Amino acid sequence: MTNIGVEVTTSVRSGPASSGPVSGRLHIPGITETGPVDKATIIRSLSDFIEVYGSRTSYSANTYDSARLFFEEGGAELVVSRAVGPAAAADFAVLKDEAGIDTLRVSALYPGRDASSLTVTVTEDSGATTLTVRSGTTVVGRFIGTTPGEIVAAAVNNRFVKVADLGSATVDPDNLPVPVVATALSGGTDDRANITPAILIKALDKAGDIAEGGAVAAPGYPAGVVGTLLTEHARNRNKIALLAFDEKTTIDESIVAATALNTTLGDYAGIIFPHVVIPDGSGQRTVSPEAYAGAVRARAHVAEGYWRKPFGDIAVTRWIIGTNIPVNREENNKLSAGLVNGIITTNGKTRLYNWTSLSTDRANLASLRDRDMLNNLARQIKIVLEPFVGVGIDGKGQVRGFVESDVTGVLEPIAQANGLFALQPNEDTGFEGDPGYRVDVSEAINTLASLSENMLNVAVSVRMSPTADLIRVEIIKVALTGAL
């Protein structure tokens, strides 16, 4: 089978080698009061979240609190995927014709709060039938027709209900429903008690690529329950997974649990510890920390780029009160050695203080930043190369030159922003230096054999800049008469 399109793979090279978009989106699945179940939605504020997915309830608290935490801590775009159980069904009402045969079914668009507040009324005037749908006292749909098909067509774009023709066949040639007073839609359920980790991942997958290059988390679902599936989703969808344990997990327990998740896919995932404490009216409550980590990651991407690790002063909390388990610098070092990212409180400031992955490849992919860069390089290069799909490859190398130029256009701004590590020329050795990246479209990799298969090869090498995770200072006391 011949593949068509743009394929990008990433790999690591420790030796000599010689690329970079900002995506601060956080993608979360969860239980909500209402909202779409067949797609994900990009949410840009808490008010947007409430409008689409409803308010905070006992069962939607994890999702709602995480959405608020993300925005309060500086996140800009939250991608939400609503999860429902396998038996989920929207509330409905069945309308009958003059012969008492079922003719139209009016169903809420989605299960949840909106559905339970909907009523349908049927009236008849001059041979036309009108279906009026109300949410409480507000009219949210009015559909008029002289046949069931016309009513179905009138309702096709409504945001609250859908109408289906049940195809009654009676002596009534129009099969229109008889008038009824306001009838509540009922019989539906979100079946939330039966949501499994696999269902959460399925909900995430419905988002397509709108969160590609971002982070993903499942607040309220401990890493031991959802970690493996979420990490695999991150790998498949070009994201990094932010994980957390149960709020009662201790420092030592978190290190042991992190070891169990330390796998060859670990560069796609990181553990955040402990839970955070947020205001709750005159009191406070504890919330899983992934949305906070997602928010400070978004801050870092906006401030500098996806090559900036989101910990340290850039991660100082804006709304969070503190953590449910205090973590100091020494304990954070212990967590770091155990591949856990601690949230510490020192000098009156609470902040994320590490950005390590769960990778077994500690020499090359120890930081979540590394995978974030590779994910976003792949995403951005795919975007700039998509217009070349199907274009003829000339023998003069012009198309290869255009490809090289466009990929370089992705990498050079990152290099200029110090996201890539340049090597300076060395006259003694004759080394000419490099900008921290290399784009190869030469004939060495684009042979006549490969070109004959209608495939253009592009090799991109990048050298990521190291970061000052540790600043080591030595202070020496010199005698009064001694030299400095």
C-alpha positions in Angstrom: 0.0 0.0 0.0 1.3 3.5 -0.9 1.1 6.1 1.8 0.0 9.6 1.0 0.5 12.8 3.0 3.2 14.1 5.4 4.8 11.6 7.9 7.0 12.9 10.7 9.0 10.7 13.0 11.1 11.9 16.0 14.3 10.3 17.4 17.1 11.1 19.8 20.8 11.3 18.9 23.4 11.9 21.7 26.4 12.5 19.4 27.0 15.3 16.9 23.8 16.3 15.1 22.7 19.5 14.0 14.1 22.7 14.7 10.4 24.6 16.5 4.8 26.2 17.8 3.6 27.3 20.9 0.7 25.2 22.1 -0.4 25.8 25.7 -3.7 23.9 25.4 -4.7 21.5 28.1 -7.1 18.7 27.2 -9.3 17.1 29.9 -12.1 14.5 29.8 -14.6 14.4 32.6 -18.1 14.3 33.9 -20.1 17.5 33.4 -23.6 18.7 34.1 -24.5 19.0 30.4 -22.8 19.6 27.0 -21.8 17.8 23.9 -20.7 14.1 24.0 -19.8 13.7 20.3 -17.0 16.3 20.1 -14.6 18.4 22.2 -14.9 22.1 22.8 -12.3 24.8 23.1 -13.1 26.7 26.2 -11.5 30.2 26.9 -13.0 31.2 30.2 -14.9 29.8 33.2 -18.0 31.5 31.9 -17.6 29.7 28.6 -17.3 26.4 30.5 -20.5 27.1 32.4 -22.4 28.0 29.3 -21.4 24.8 27.5 -20.9 22.3 30.2 -22.9 23.6 33.2 -22.1 24.5 36.8 -20.4 22.8 39.6 -22.3 19.8 41.1 -21.3 17.0 43.4 -20.6 14.8 40.4 -19.0 17.4 38.1 -16.8 18.9 40.7 -13.5 17.5 39.4 -14.0 18.8 35.9 -15.4 22.2 37.0 -12.7 22.8 39.7 -10.0 21.9 37.2 -11.4 24.3 34.6 -11.5 27.1 37.1 -8.1 26.3 38.4 -6.7 26.3 34.8 -8.1 29.8 34.1 -7.4 31.3 37.5 -3.7 30.2 37.2 -3.3 31.8 33.7 -4.3 29.1 31.2 -5.8 30.5 28.0 -7.4 27.5 26.1 -8.9 24.4 27.7 -10.1 21.6 25.5 -13.0 19.7 27.2 -14.3 16.3 26.3 -17.4 15.2 28.1 -17.5 11.6 29.2 -20.8 9.6 29.7 -21.4 6.0 30.4 -22.1 3.2 27.8 -25.9 3.4 28.5 -26.1 7.1 28.2 -29.3 8.4 26.5 -30.9 11.8 26.2 -34.4 12.6 27.6 -37.1 12.4 25.0 -40.9 12.6 24.3 -42.8 10.5 21.7 -45.7 12.3 20.0 -48.7 10.4 18.5 -50.9 11.0 15.5 -54.7 10.9 15.4 -54.7 7.1 15.3 -52.6 6.9 18.5 -49.5 5.7 16.5 -46.1 7.0 17.3 -45.1 9.6 14.7 -42.4 12.0 16.0 -39.7 11.6 18.6 -38.3 14.8 20.2 -35.0 14.1 21.9 -32.6 16.4 23.8 -29.4 16.8 21.8 -27.4 15.5 24.7 -28.1 13.9 28.1 -27.8 16.0 31.2 -29.2 19.0 32.9 -30.5 20.8 29.8 -32.5 17.7 28.8 -34.4 17.5 32.1 -35.6 21.1 31.8 -37.0 20.8 28.3 -40.7 20.6 27.5 -42.5 20.2 24.1 -45.9 21.6 23.2 -47.9 20.7 20.1 -50.5 23.1 18.6 -52.4 23.1 15.3 -53.5 26.0 13.2 -54.9 26.1 9.6 -53.6 22.7 8.7 -50.0 23.3 10.0 -48.6 21.8 13.2 -46.2 23.7 15.5 -43.8 22.0 17.9 -42.7 24.5 20.5 -39.7 23.5 22.7 -39.0 25.4 26.0 -36.2 25.3 28.5 -38.0 26.4 31.6 -40.1 29.3 30.3 -37.7 30.2 27.5 -38.6 29.2 23.9 -35.5 27.4 22.4 -37.2 26.0 19.3 -40.3 26.4 17.2 -40.8 24.1 14.3 -43.8 24.4 11.9 -44.8 22.0 9.1 -47.7 20.4 7.3 -45.9 17.0 7.3 -43.6 15.2 9.7 -40.7 15.6 7.3 -41.1 19.4 7.2 -41.0 19.5 11.0 -37.9 17.3 11.1 -36.2 19.6 8.6 -37.2 22.7 10.5 -35.5 21.3 13.6 -32.3 20.1 12.0 -30.0 22.9 13.3 -31.5 23.4 16.7 -29.0 23.5 19.6 -31.2 21.8 22.1 -33.2 19.1 20.5 -33.5 16.8 17.5 -36.7 15.5 15.9 -37.0 12.1 14.3 -39.8 10.9 12.0 -41.0 7.5 13.4 -42.8 6.8 10.1 -46.3 6.1 11.3 -48.6 4.7 8.6 -52.3 5.3 9.4 -55.4 6.6 7.7 -54.2 10.1 8.5 -52.3 11.0 5.3 -50.0 13.5 7.0 -49.3 11.5 10.2 -49.0 14.8 12.1 -48.9 14.7 15.9 -52.1 15.7 17.7 -52.0 18.8 20.0 -50.6 18.2 23.4 -49.9 20.5 26.4 -46.4 21.1 27.7 -44.8 17.6 28.1 -41.5 17.2 29.8 -38.7 15.2 28.1 -37.6 12.3 30.3 -36.2 8.8 30.3 -32.6 9.7 29.7 -29.4 9.2 31.7 -25.7 10.1 31.5 -24.8 6.7 33.1 -21.9 8.3 34.8 -21.5 5.5 37.4 -20.3 3.2 34.6 -17.6 5.5 33.1 -14.3 3.6 32.8 -10.8 4.7 32.0 -11.3 3.4 28.5 -14.4 5.5 28.1 -12.4 8.6 29.1 -9.8 7.9 26.5 -12.5 7.4 23.9 -14.0 10.8 24.8 -10.5 12.3 24.4 -10.1 10.8 20.9 -13.2 12.5 19.7 -11.3 15.8 19.8 -9.3 14.9 16.8 -6.2 17.1 16.4 -7.4 20.3 18.1 -5.2 19.6 21.2 -2.2 18.2 19.2 1.0 19.5 20.7 -0.7 20.3 24.0 -1.0 18.6 27.4 -3.7 16.1 28.5 -4.9 15.2 31.9 -7.8 13.4 33.6 -8.3 15.2 36.9 -9.9 13.0 39.6 -8.6 9.8 38.1 -5.4 8.7 39.8 -2.3 7.8 37.7 -2.5 4.2 38.9 -5.9 3.9 37.3 -5.6 5.9 34.1 -1.9 6.6 33.7 -1.0 3.9 31.2 -4.0 4.6 28.9 -3.5 8.4 29.1 0.2 8.1 28.3 -0.6 5.9 25.3 -3.2 8.5 24.2 -0.5 11.2 24.5 1.9 9.3 22.4 -0.8 8.6 19.7 -2.0 12.2 19.7 1.2 14.1 20.0 0.7 15.4 23.5 2.2 15.1 27.0 0.2 13.5 29.8 0.1 15.2 33.2 -0.7 12.7 36.0 -1.4 12.8 39.7 -2.0 10.4 42.5 -4.8 10.3 45.1 -4.7 13.3 47.4 -3.8 11.1 50.4 -0.7 9.7 48.7 2.5 10.5 50.7 5.9 11.6 49.3 7.4 8.1 49.7 4.3 6.4 48.3 4.3 8.7 45.2 8.0 7.8 44.5 7.2 4.1 44.6 4.1 4.5 42.4 6.1 6.6 39.9 8.6 3.8 39.5 5.8 1.5 38.4 4.9 4.0 35.7 8.5 4.5 34.5 8.3 3.0 31.0 9.7 3.4 27.5 6.7 5.7 26.8 7.5 7.7 29.9 8.8 10.7 28.0 5.2 11.4 27.2 4.1 11.7 30.9 5.0 13.4 34.1 3.7 13.1 37.7 2.6 16.3 39.6 2.6 16.2 43.4 0.9 17.0 45.8 -2.7 18.2 45.5 -3.3 22.0 45.7 -5.6 23.9 48.0 -7.9 26.6 46.5 -10.4 29.1 48.0 -14.0 28.0 48.5 -16.0 30.9 49.6 -15.0 31.5 53.2 -13.3 28.1 53.3 -11.1 26.1 51.0 -11.0 22.7 49.2 -8.4 20.4 47.8 -8.1 19.9 44.0 -6.0 17.6 41.8 -3.0 19.5 40.5 -2.8 18.7 36.8 -4.7 21.8 35.7 -2.3 24.0 37.7 0.6 22.4 35.9 -1.2 22.8 32.6 -1.8 26.5 33.3 1.8 27.3 34.2 2.9 25.4 31.1 0.6 27.6 29.1 2.2 30.7 30.8 5.7 29.5 29.8 4.7 28.9 26.2 3.2 32.4 25.9 6.1 34.1 27.7 8.9 32.4 25.8 7.9 29.3 23.8 7.4 25.6 24.2 11.2 25.2 24.9 10.7 26.9 28.3 10.3 24.6 31.3 7.3 25.8 33.3 8.8 25.7 36.8 10.4 28.1 39.2 9.4 31.7 39.4 7.3 31.5 36.2 5.1 29.0 38.1 4.4 31.0 41.2 0.7 30.5 42.0 -1.8 33.3 41.5 -4.9 31.9 43.1 -3.9 28.7 44.9 -3.5 29.0 48.6 -1.0 26.2 49.0 -0.7 22.4 48.9 -2.4 19.7 51.0 1.0 18.2 51.8 3.8 20.7 52.5 6.9 20.1 50.4 10.2 21.9 51.0 13.3 22.0 48.8 14.9 18.9 50.4 11.8 16.9 50.0 11.4 18.1 46.4 14.9 16.9 45.6 13.8 13.5 46.9 10.8 13.6 44.7 12.8 14.7 41.7 15.1 11.7 42.2 12.0 9.5 42.2 10.8 11.1 38.9 8.0 13.1 40.6 7.4 16.9 40.0 7.0 18.6 43.3 5.0 21.7 44.1 7.0 23.4 46.9 6.3 26.3 49.2 9.3 28.4 50.3 9.5 32.0 51.4 5.8 32.4 51.2 5.6 31.3 47.6 4.1 28.2 46.2 5.3 27.0 42.8 6.0 23.9 40.6 9.6 23.1 41.0 10.5 20.4 38.4 9.5 19.2 35.0 10.8 15.7 34.8 9.3 12.9 32.7 8.9 9.2 33.5 11.2 8.2 30.6 13.6 5.4 31.0 15.9 7.3 28.6 17.3 9.7 31.3 20.2 10.7 29.0 18.0 12.2 26.3 14.4 12.5 27.4 14.5 13.1 31.1 12.5 16.4 30.8 8.9 16.8 29.7 10.3 19.8 27.8 12.1 17.5 25.4 9.0 15.6 24.4 7.0 18.9 24.2 9.6 20.3 21.8 9.6 17.2 19.6 5.8 17.1 19.6 5.4 20.7 18.6 8.2 20.6 16.1 6.5 17.6 14.4 3.2 19.5 14.5 4.5 22.7 13.0 6.6 21.1 10.4 3.7 19.0 9.3 1.7 22.2 8.9 4.3 24.0 6.7 4.9 20.9 4.5 1.2 20.0 3.9 1.0 22.3 0.9 3.7 20.3 -0.8 1.7 17.1 -0.8 0.9 16.2 -4.4 3.4 18.7 -5.9 5.7 17.5 -8.6 9.4 17.0 -7.7 11.7 18.6 -10.2 15.1 17.3 -11.2 16.7 20.7 -10.5 16.0 20.5 -6.7 13.8 23.5 -6.6 11.0 21.9 -4.7 13.5 20.4 -2.3 14.9 23.9 -1.8 11.4 25.3 -1.0 10.9 22.5 1.5 14.2 23.1 3.2 13.4 26.9 3.3 10.0 26.4 4.9 11.3 23.9 7.5 14.2 26.3 8.3 11.6 29.0 8.8 10.1 27.0 11.6 13.5 26.4 13.3 15.4 29.6 12.9 13.1 31.7 15.2 13.5 29.1 17.9 17.2 29.1 17.5 17.2 32.9 17.7 15.2 32.7 20.9 17.8 30.3 22.4 15.5 27.3 22.3 18.2 25.5 20.3 21.8 25.3 21.2 24.2 26.7 18.6 27.9 25.7 18.4 30.4 28.5 17.7 33.1 28.1 15.0 36.5 26.9 16.1 39.4 28.1 14.0 41.8 25.6 15.6 39.8 22.6 14.5 38.2 24.0 11.4 34.7 23.5 12.8 32.4 25.9 11.1 29.8 25.9 13.8 26.1 25.4 13.4 22.8 27.1 14.5 21.6 24.2 16.6 19.7 22.6 13.9 20.1 21.0 10.4 17.7 20.4 7.6 18.7 17.8 5.0 16.8 17.3 1.8 19.9 16.3 -0.2 20.2 13.7 -2.9 21.9 11.5 -0.3 18.5 10.8 1.2 16.4 11.6 -1.8 17.7 9.0 -4.2 16.2 8.2 -7.6 14.9 5.0 -5.9 13.0 6.9 -3.2 11.8 9.6 -5.6 10.4 6.9 -7.9 8.2 5.9 -5.0 6.7 9.4 -5.0 8.2 10.2 -1.6 10.3 13.2 -0.5 12.5 12.7 2.5 13.4 15.4 5.0 15.8 14.8 7.8 15.7 17.4 10.7 18.2 17.4 13.5 17.9 19.6 16.5 20.1 20.3 19.5 18.0 21.5 22.4 19.4 24.1 24.7 20.1 22.9 28.3 18.4 24.6 31.2 19.6 26.0 34.5 17.8 23.5 36.7 20.5 23.8 39.3 22.6 26.9 39.9 25.6 26.1 41.9 27.3 28.9 43.8 30.5 28.7 45.9 31.2 31.4 48.4 34.8 31.6 49.7 35.8 33.6 52.7 39.1 35.4 52.1 41.4 36.6 54.9 41.5 40.4 55.3 45.0 40.5 53.9 44.4 37.8 51.3 43.9 38.2 47.6 40.4 37.7 46.2 
